[in-house]
Amino acid sequence: MNEITPYPAKVTQDRKLTLRDILVIFFRRRWIVLAVSVPIIVFSVLGTMNTVDTYTASSQVLVEGLSTDSPTFRVNRGVEHDVMMSTAGQVASSTPVAEKAAAALMDSLQILQELDPRFAGVTGPDDFKGAILEGIHCSQVAESDILSINFSDHLPRFALMVVDAVTEAYVEFNAESKNNTGATQYYTEQVDQLQGEIDDLMSERAQVFEDGGINSFEINKTSSIQYMRQMEYQFLSARANREGMERRLAEIRREIAADKYFIPRATGSANAMLLGAFSDFNDARLQLEKLRLSYNDSSLFVVRQMEYVDKTEMVFLDARSMFVRNLEVELQELVEHENSLNASFEAYRKEIMQYPEIERRVASLDMEILAQRKLLEAMQVKRGEVRMEAESDLRVSNIVPLNVPQVVMGIGQGKRTIYLMLAAILAIVLGLVAAIFVDINDHKIYSRRQAEEVLEIPVLGSISEIRPARKS
């Protein structure tokens, strides 16, 4: 019996599919299954066959986050730990590390050119550096302090060489940045330069004695020279105060030009006066805006408030002008004080110039030598601090390699077969789902069992469709 009358959709919805039904649907709707699954299988085969074998090499390093200043043996899993691991990953895949790794790979360039023709055009480390930056990938292993360094390539030996070079370059870069050799070299150069200047001054001092024919003498005007030093110090301090006040006034004037209601920074009663006047002015403006919401500008309330706003504004501007004038008066006093000290210093210096020439020159050289020695001592202390920090325990905050680089993953012929099998199974399943969907929405009766389910009476027989004979 073929294609009796359509039966209700409720019957198809209530009917449960058995394995036999699925097989019947599969053969009945085989063209739908083929139409869905064949394109998927074809595209999967083409895509998989066009891929190149890829191998991923990996190595692991331990990032220790202890510090010589505050060592701890408790692992911190907070934000600082996450930042530390993220930073470690960024540094391991950074340009400086890639440059060091590329320079190391240049030693193996001849071997790589024999293994793969694509390395024939490599002429310098920059070619390797670009490949490293594009393919290197660093990731944290779970929630631990272990960083995984990975690199993928169709040549497993090259992948291993890159991972090994990057790991060594990362360890070297970490050690160099921690040791801060540049700072040590800088302070060493400064110390050598200062020592040379002191030697030159000492030689010049000895030459003064030799030229004057005096082997040694005691400075008779020690107190006068010390007093002159005090006067020079006072003059320099006064000049610094005057320059500071000039910069402050200039900055206040610039701010006032940019902002009409700028409040200068002040202390004591001046600050209270400025802030109080500006607060009254600001409150008056706010009250005016509130009144304007209820009254027009010609109303008596608004007019009075506007007059009050103008009055408070004038009070604030007058207070600020008075503050600026006070600063100008203070600046003038500083200028006069500086000029007075300068005049006194110059007069006293002229008196000192009357001392014997040898004594003056020697005193001047002694002052320079003393200043250079103090600077030399400070530089030596700083260089010692940098050296101690650089030569501290290398295990602290260090990068420790945990294993030898090895190939941990690859996409080869075996995995291609698995991928193709999975794609074929998925394509057939999708085709079968499409066929079942079409069959469920088709309300025609195709079998004796379906007729018995719809009519709820037994079917005794069926009449087959009689096709007319073809005319020859």
C-alpha positions as CSV (number, residue, x, y, z in Angstrom):
1,M,0.0,0.0,0.0
2,N,1.5,3.3,-1.1
3,E,0.4,6.8,0.1
4,I,-3.0,6.4,1.6
5,T,-4.7,9.5,3.0
6,P,-2.9,11.9,5.3
7,Y,-3.2,11.2,9.0
8,P,-3.4,13.6,11.8
9,A,-0.2,15.3,13.0
10,K,-1.0,14.4,16.6
11,V,-0.3,10.8,15.8
12,T,3.1,11.5,14.5
13,Q,3.9,13.7,17.5
14,D,2.8,11.0,20.0
15,R,4.5,8.2,18.1
16,K,7.9,7.2,19.5
17,L,10.7,6.5,17.1
18,T,12.3,3.1,17.4
19,L,15.4,1.8,15.7
20,R,13.4,0.2,13.0
21,D,11.6,3.5,12.3
22,I,15.0,5.3,12.1
23,L,16.3,2.7,9.6
24,V,13.1,3.0,7.6
25,I,13.3,6.8,7.5
26,F,17.0,6.5,6.6
27,F,16.3,4.4,3.5
28,R,13.1,6.3,2.6
29,R,14.8,9.7,2.9
30,R,18.3,8.6,1.8
31,W,18.5,11.4,-0.7
32,I,18.1,14.0,2.0
33,V,20.7,12.3,4.1
34,L,23.1,12.3,1.2
35,A,22.3,15.9,0.3
36,V,23.2,17.1,3.8
37,S,26.1,14.8,4.6
38,V,28.0,14.6,1.3
39,P,28.9,18.3,1.1
40,I,30.0,18.3,4.7
41,I,32.2,15.3,4.2
42,V,33.7,16.7,1.0
43,F,34.6,20.1,2.6
44,S,36.1,18.3,5.6
45,V,38.2,16.1,3.4
46,L,39.4,19.1,1.3
47,G,40.1,21.2,4.4
48,T,41.9,18.5,6.3
49,M,44.1,17.3,3.4
50,N,45.2,20.9,2.6
51,T,46.5,21.4,6.1
52,V,50.2,20.9,6.9
53,D,51.5,18.7,9.7
54,T,52.0,21.0,12.7
55,Y,54.0,20.2,15.8
56,T,54.0,22.1,19.1
57,A,57.1,22.2,21.3
58,S,56.8,23.3,24.9
59,S,59.0,23.9,27.9
60,Q,58.1,25.0,31.4
61,V,59.7,27.5,33.8
62,L,59.1,28.3,37.4
63,V,58.5,32.0,38.2
64,E,59.4,32.6,41.9
65,G,57.9,35.7,43.4
66,L,60.0,36.1,46.6
67,S,61.9,39.2,47.5
68,T,65.1,39.7,49.5
69,D,63.5,42.6,51.3
70,S,60.3,40.7,52.5
71,P,60.7,36.9,51.9
72,T,57.6,34.8,52.4
73,F,56.9,31.1,52.0
74,R,53.1,31.5,51.5
75,V,51.9,31.6,48.0
76,N,49.8,34.6,47.3
77,R,46.9,33.9,45.0
78,G,45.6,37.4,44.9
79,V,45.8,40.1,42.3
80,E,49.6,40.5,42.7
81,H,50.2,36.9,41.8
82,D,48.0,37.1,38.7
83,V,49.8,40.3,37.6
84,M,53.2,38.7,38.2
85,M,52.3,35.7,36.0
86,S,50.7,37.8,33.3
87,T,53.8,40.0,33.3
88,A,56.1,37.0,33.1
89,G,54.2,35.7,30.1
90,Q,54.4,39.1,28.3
91,V,58.1,39.4,29.0
92,A,58.8,35.9,27.7
93,S,57.1,36.7,24.4
94,S,58.5,40.3,24.2
95,T,60.8,41.7,21.6
96,P,64.0,41.8,23.7
97,V,63.7,38.1,24.5
98,A,62.9,37.3,20.8
99,E,66.0,39.3,19.7
100,K,68.2,37.2,22.1
101,A,66.6,34.0,20.9
102,A,67.0,35.0,17.2
103,A,70.7,35.7,17.7
104,A,71.1,32.2,19.3
105,L,69.3,30.6,16.4
106,M,71.7,32.1,13.9
107,D,74.3,29.6,15.0
108,S,72.0,26.8,13.7
109,L,71.1,28.6,10.4
110,Q,73.1,26.2,8.2
111,I,71.4,23.1,9.7
112,L,67.9,24.7,9.3
113,Q,68.6,25.5,5.7
114,E,69.4,21.9,5.0
115,L,66.2,20.8,6.7
116,D,63.8,23.2,5.1
117,P,64.2,25.3,2.0
118,R,62.2,28.2,3.5
119,F,65.2,29.1,5.6
120,A,67.3,29.8,2.4
121,G,66.2,33.4,2.5
122,V,67.2,34.0,6.1
123,T,70.0,36.5,6.3
124,G,69.9,37.9,9.8
125,P,68.4,37.6,13.3
126,D,65.5,39.9,12.3
127,D,64.0,37.1,10.1
128,F,64.0,34.7,13.0
129,K,62.7,37.4,15.4
130,G,59.6,37.9,13.3
131,A,58.8,34.2,13.2
132,I,59.3,33.9,16.9
133,L,57.0,36.8,17.8
134,E,54.3,35.5,15.5
135,G,54.4,31.9,16.8
136,I,55.5,32.0,20.4
137,H,52.7,31.6,23.0
138,C,53.0,31.6,26.8
139,S,50.4,30.5,29.3
140,Q,50.1,29.9,33.0
141,V,49.8,26.2,34.0
142,A,46.6,26.0,36.0
143,E,46.8,28.3,39.1
144,S,50.5,27.6,39.7
145,D,53.7,29.6,39.4
146,I,54.7,27.6,36.3
147,L,54.8,29.3,32.9
148,S,54.5,27.2,29.8
149,I,56.4,28.5,26.7
150,N,55.0,27.0,23.4
151,F,55.8,27.3,19.7
152,S,54.2,25.5,16.7
153,D,55.7,24.7,13.4
154,H,55.5,22.0,10.7
155,L,59.2,21.2,11.4
156,P,59.4,19.7,14.9
157,R,63.1,20.2,15.2
158,F,62.7,23.9,14.5
159,A,59.9,24.2,17.1
160,L,62.2,22.6,19.7
161,M,65.1,24.9,18.8
162,V,62.9,28.0,19.1
163,V,61.4,27.0,22.5
164,D,64.9,26.1,23.8
165,A,66.3,29.5,22.6
166,V,63.4,31.5,24.0
167,T,63.7,29.8,27.4
168,E,67.4,30.5,27.6
169,A,66.9,34.1,26.4
170,Y,64.1,34.6,28.9
171,V,66.3,33.4,31.8
172,E,69.3,35.6,30.6
173,F,67.0,38.7,30.1
174,N,65.5,38.2,33.6
175,A,69.0,38.0,35.2
176,E,70.3,41.0,33.3
177,S,67.3,43.2,34.2
178,K,67.5,42.2,37.8
179,N,71.3,42.7,38.1
180,N,70.9,46.2,36.6
181,T,74.4,46.2,35.1
182,G,73.7,49.5,33.4
183,A,73.3,51.3,36.7
184,T,76.5,49.7,38.1
185,Q,78.5,50.8,35.0
186,Y,77.1,54.3,35.2
187,Y,78.1,54.8,38.9
188,T,81.5,53.3,38.2
189,E,82.1,55.8,35.4
190,Q,81.0,58.6,37.7
191,V,83.3,57.5,40.5
192,D,86.2,57.3,38.1
193,Q,85.5,60.7,36.7
194,L,85.2,62.3,40.1
195,Q,88.4,60.6,41.3
196,G,90.2,62.0,38.2
197,E,88.9,65.5,38.9
198,I,90.1,65.3,42.6
199,D,93.5,64.1,41.4
200,D,93.7,67.1,39.0
201,L,92.7,69.5,41.8
202,M,95.3,68.0,44.2
203,S,98.0,68.3,41.5
204,E,97.0,72.0,40.9
205,R,97.2,72.7,44.7
206,A,100.7,71.2,44.9
207,Q,101.7,73.2,41.8
208,V,100.5,76.4,43.6
209,F,102.8,75.7,46.6
210,E,105.6,74.8,44.2
211,D,105.3,78.0,42.1
212,G,105.1,80.1,45.3
213,G,108.1,78.5,46.8
214,I,106.1,77.6,49.9
215,N,105.9,74.0,51.1
216,S,103.2,74.5,53.7
217,F,101.5,77.3,55.6
218,E,98.5,77.7,57.8
219,I,95.6,79.9,56.7
220,N,95.5,82.8,59.0
221,K,92.0,84.0,58.0
222,T,90.1,80.8,58.6
223,S,87.3,82.5,60.4
224,S,86.9,85.1,57.7
225,I,86.7,82.5,55.0
226,Q,84.1,80.5,57.0
227,Y,82.1,83.7,57.4
228,M,82.3,84.3,53.7
229,R,80.9,80.8,53.1
230,Q,78.0,81.5,55.5
231,M,77.3,84.7,53.6
232,E,77.4,82.8,50.3
233,Y,75.0,80.2,51.6
234,Q,72.6,82.9,52.9
235,F,72.7,84.7,49.5
236,L,72.0,81.5,47.6
237,S,69.1,80.7,49.9
238,A,67.7,84.2,49.5
239,R,68.0,83.8,45.7
240,A,66.2,80.5,45.8
241,N,63.4,82.0,47.9
242,R,63.0,84.9,45.5
243,E,62.9,82.7,42.4
244,G,60.3,80.4,44.1
245,M,58.1,83.4,44.9
246,E,58.4,84.7,41.3
247,R,57.4,81.3,39.9
248,R,54.5,81.2,42.3
249,L,53.2,84.7,41.3
250,A,53.6,83.9,37.6
251,E,51.7,80.6,38.0
252,I,48.9,82.4,40.0
253,R,48.6,85.1,37.3
254,R,48.4,82.4,34.5
255,E,45.7,80.6,36.4
256,I,43.7,83.8,37.0
257,A,44.0,84.6,33.3
258,A,42.7,81.2,32.4
259,D,40.0,81.0,35.2
260,K,38.4,84.2,36.5
261,Y,37.4,82.5,39.7
262,F,40.7,80.7,40.4
263,I,41.4,80.3,44.1
264,P,45.2,80.6,44.9
265,R,46.8,78.2,47.3
266,A,47.3,79.9,50.6
267,T,47.8,79.1,54.3
268,G,46.4,80.4,57.6
269,S,44.0,83.3,57.7
270,A,44.5,84.1,54.0
271,N,43.3,80.7,53.0
272,A,40.3,81.0,55.3
273,M,39.5,84.4,53.9
274,L,39.7,83.3,50.2
275,L,37.7,80.1,50.8
276,G,35.0,82.0,52.8
277,A,34.6,84.7,50.2
278,F,34.4,82.2,47.3
279,S,31.9,80.0,49.3
280,D,29.7,83.0,49.8
281,F,29.9,83.9,46.1
282,N,29.2,80.3,45.1
283,D,26.2,80.0,47.5
284,A,24.8,83.3,46.1
285,R,25.0,82.0,42.5
286,L,23.3,78.7,43.5
287,Q,20.5,80.7,45.2
288,L,20.1,82.8,42.1
289,E,19.7,79.8,39.9
290,K,17.0,78.4,42.2
291,L,15.1,81.7,42.1
292,R,15.3,81.8,38.3
293,L,13.5,78.5,38.3
294,S,10.5,80.1,40.0
295,Y,10.7,83.7,38.9
296,N,11.7,85.7,35.8
297,D,14.8,87.9,35.7
298,S,12.7,91.1,36.2
299,S,11.2,90.0,39.5
300,L,12.3,91.7,42.7
301,F,13.7,88.5,44.2
302,V,15.9,87.8,41.2
303,V,17.1,91.4,40.9
304,R,18.1,91.5,44.5
305,Q,19.8,88.2,44.3
306,M,21.7,89.3,41.2
307,E,22.9,92.4,43.1
308,Y,24.0,90.2,46.0
309,V,25.9,87.9,43.6
310,D,27.7,90.9,42.2
311,K,28.6,92.1,45.7
312,T,29.9,88.7,46.8
313,E,31.8,88.4,43.5
314,M,33.5,91.7,44.1
315,V,34.3,90.7,47.7
316,F,36.0,87.5,46.5
317,L,37.9,89.3,43.7
318,D,39.1,92.0,46.1
319,A,40.2,89.4,48.6
320,R,42.2,87.6,45.9
321,S,43.7,90.8,44.7
322,M,44.7,91.7,48.2
323,F,46.3,88.2,48.5
324,V,48.2,88.7,45.2
325,R,49.4,92.2,46.3
326,N,50.6,90.8,49.6
327,L,52.6,88.2,47.6
328,E,54.1,91.0,45.5
329,V,55.1,92.9,48.6
330,E,56.7,89.8,50.0
331,L,58.5,89.3,46.7
332,Q,59.8,92.8,46.8
333,E,61.1,92.2,50.3
334,L,62.9,89.1,49.1
335,V,64.5,91.0,46.2
336,E,65.7,93.7,48.6
337,H,67.1,91.1,51.0
338,E,68.8,89.2,48.2
339,N,70.4,92.5,46.8
340,S,71.6,93.4,50.3
341,L,73.2,90.0,50.8
342,N,74.7,90.1,47.4
343,A,76.2,93.6,48.1
344,S,77.6,92.4,51.5
345,F,79.0,89.3,49.9
346,E,80.7,91.1,47.1
347,A,82.2,93.7,49.5
348,Y,83.5,90.9,51.8
349,R,84.8,89.0,48.8
350,K,86.8,92.0,47.7
351,E,88.4,92.1,51.2
352,I,89.2,88.4,50.9
353,M,90.8,89.1,47.5
354,Q,93.4,91.2,49.3
355,Y,94.7,88.1,51.0
356,P,97.9,86.6,49.6
357,E,97.3,85.1,46.2
358,I,98.6,81.7,47.2
359,E,96.4,81.5,50.2
360,R,93.3,82.4,48.2
361,R,94.0,79.9,45.5
362,V,94.7,77.1,47.9
363,A,91.5,77.9,49.9
364,S,89.5,77.9,46.7
365,L,91.0,74.6,45.7
366,D,90.4,73.1,49.1
367,M,86.7,74.0,48.8
368,E,86.4,72.4,45.5
369,I,88.3,69.3,46.7
370,L,86.0,69.0,49.7
371,A,82.9,69.3,47.6
372,Q,84.2,66.7,45.1
373,R,85.1,64.3,47.9
374,K,81.6,64.5,49.4
375,L,80.1,63.9,45.9
376,L,82.5,61.0,45.4
377,E,81.5,59.5,48.8
378,A,77.8,59.7,47.8
379,M,78.5,58.0,44.4
380,Q,80.5,55.2,46.0
381,V,77.7,54.5,48.5
382,K,75.1,54.4,45.7
383,R,77.3,52.1,43.6
384,G,77.7,49.8,46.6
385,E,73.9,49.7,47.0
386,V,73.4,48.8,43.4
387,R,76.1,46.1,43.5
388,M,74.6,44.6,46.7
389,E,71.2,44.5,45.1
390,A,72.6,43.0,41.9
391,E,74.6,40.3,43.7
392,S,71.8,39.2,46.1
393,D,70.5,35.7,46.0
394,L,69.9,34.8,42.4
395,R,67.1,32.3,43.3
396,V,64.9,35.1,44.6
397,S,62.4,36.4,41.9
398,N,64.2,34.2,39.4
399,I,63.2,32.1,36.4
400,V,64.0,28.4,36.8
401,P,63.7,26.0,33.8
402,L,61.8,22.9,34.9
403,N,62.3,20.6,31.9
404,V,63.9,20.1,28.5
405,P,61.8,21.4,25.6
406,Q,59.8,18.6,24.0
407,V,57.1,18.1,21.4
408,V,53.9,17.8,23.3
409,M,51.3,18.0,20.5
410,G,51.1,17.5,16.7
411,I,48.6,17.4,14.0
412,G,49.7,14.6,11.6
413,Q,48.3,11.8,9.4
414,G,46.9,9.8,12.3
415,K,44.9,12.8,13.7
416,R,43.7,13.7,10.2
417,T,42.0,10.3,10.0
418,I,40.4,10.8,13.3
419,Y,39.2,14.2,12.3
420,L,37.8,12.8,9.0
421,M,36.0,10.0,10.8
422,L,34.4,12.5,13.3
423,A,33.4,14.8,10.4
424,A,31.8,11.9,8.6
425,I,29.9,10.8,11.6
426,L,28.7,14.3,12.3
427,A,27.6,14.7,8.7
428,I,25.6,11.5,8.7
429,V,24.0,12.4,12.0
430,L,23.0,15.8,10.7
431,G,21.6,14.3,7.5
432,L,19.6,11.7,9.6
433,V,18.3,14.5,11.8
434,A,17.2,16.4,8.7
435,A,15.5,13.3,7.3
436,I,13.7,12.6,10.6
437,F,12.5,16.3,10.7
438,V,11.1,16.0,7.1
439,D,9.5,12.7,7.8
440,I,7.9,13.9,11.1
441,N,6.3,16.8,9.2
442,D,5.1,14.5,6.4
443,H,1.5,13.4,7.4
444,K,1.1,10.7,4.7
445,I,0.6,7.0,5.6
446,Y,3.4,4.8,4.1
447,S,2.9,1.4,5.9
448,R,0.4,-1.0,7.2
449,R,1.4,-0.3,10.8
450,Q,0.8,3.4,10.4
451,A,-2.7,2.7,9.1
452,E,-3.5,0.5,12.1
453,E,-2.3,3.2,14.4
454,V,-4.5,5.9,12.8
455,L,-7.6,3.8,12.2
456,E,-7.2,1.8,15.4
457,I,-8.5,-1.3,13.5
458,P,-6.6,-4.2,12.0
459,V,-5.7,-4.0,8.3
460,L,-6.5,-7.3,6.6
461,G,-4.8,-6.5,3.3
462,S,-3.6,-3.9,0.9
463,I,-3.8,-3.2,-2.8
464,S,-0.6,-2.3,-4.5
465,E,-0.4,0.6,-7.0
466,I,-0.8,-0.6,-10.6
467,R,1.4,1.4,-12.9
468,P,0.4,1.5,-16.6
469,A,2.7,-0.4,-18.9
470,R,5.0,1.8,-21.0
471,K,4.3,1.8,-24.6
472,S,7.2,0.6,-26.7
